Amino acid sequence: MDRIVVRGGRRLSGVIPISGAKNAALPLMAAALLTEGPLVLTNAPDLADIATMAALLRTLGLTVEHDKAARRITLRGSARDVTAPYDIVRKMRASILVLGPLVARHGRARVSLPGGCAIGTRPVDLHLKGLEALGATIALDGGYIEAAAPKGLTGARIVFPKVSVGATENLLMAATLARGRTELVNAAREPEIGDLAECLNEMGARIGGIGTDRLVIEGVDSLGPAEHPIIPDRIEAGTYACAVAITGGEAVLKGARMADLGAVPRTLREAGVELSELRDGVRVRRPNGLIGTDVMTEPFPGFATDMQAQFMALMCVAEGASMITETIFENRFMHVPELMRMGARINYHGASAIVRGVPKLSGAPVMATDLRASVSLILAALAAEGQTTVSRVYHLDRGYEAIERKLAAVGADIERLRD
Ligand code: UD1
């Protein structure tokens, strides 16, 4: 397994290009199941999760071409099989996103239940209840969700008891081909959902209320081809903002959009980081010391749970204390013991952690159990004295394109050791 070695203490400066968003690309790829295509996605990132979704769609019978040099994914054809096998779904929970499109277009789907994951139990009940409201029957058999709607889906009013990104996306896609009108109330408002809705409309769907928590979908008979640019990755942008800030540097995040970052800019400013919007990006600078700042994760436009670990790394070297509360996932502090191995002072109980800033972290061998936890260790390593080796790099490769190259290009001392 590859490892990443970082020797800390270098100030980052220069330009960091932001890739297309992983969490937008995955549902957009699943949306290809709703049409004969072709669906052409541009600004596509080159990531392990993208390869996994491509493999899943090929298993279902689609043709998927990923031209990495051109950053373009072309998807065409229709599903010949409706089974998403356990072997792929267990690798990537977002595989569940094929469920809605398959039932909507083919009247049937068999998708392995994702099971647990490193950051919590993460049920899919909202996806299933929503599909039932649209008229599908749902059964569980041998670890698989069996969904059927032989006569097609019918529009309905669905009120989500809890905000869910994935359930909103699954039902949004399913509703495009349902008979009549569907209303999704208390829908998630993450920018990736807006991106999906825009693309579906380009394919011929009739979705209103984009960007709000109430999406209204008038079903259509079929969807056609489209070409759509994937939005820039707000989490990657936020992560690099923290990387620049933790080293006291200055850089431009090329392509990043401030509005997509939700509460992250406000929180970073409170912590002593300067951010300004440019025509094609965001400038980040940290001129003085970092200030301990409290944060609570929330659905968009609140502070993203996917930024919690990175912000915690930053707070490890801030002046004063910071209380970090995780409200989205129940088990998302696995980076804490690893950060403590690097000299961080953190106490946590339940959903909250108190971070007491220290003047310096020190390099250590560390490992992580999920994507954002791994990257928080890279951030800590950039500011630490001495050398840090991060193992289990495959977590990083799921969601950060060429991270060591992007960081080295702005002055970090970082390299990948291949096994
Ligand atoms: C998506 C993102 C992930 C991010 C998360 C929250 C993708 C591919 N992944 O994950 O990076 O961390 O949003 O912003 O876009 N829940 C239920 N029942 C359900 C579905 C969800 O109880 O049927 C709960 C979850 O356990 C969690 C909360 O709702 O506590 C939010 O989860 P959700 O928004 O669905 O996350 P994902 O779509 O899986």
Residues whose N, C-alpha, C, O or C-beta is under 5 A from the ligand:
A	BS01	UD1	N23 A94 R122 P123 V124 D125 L126 H127 V163 S164 V165 G166 A167 T305 D306 I328 F329
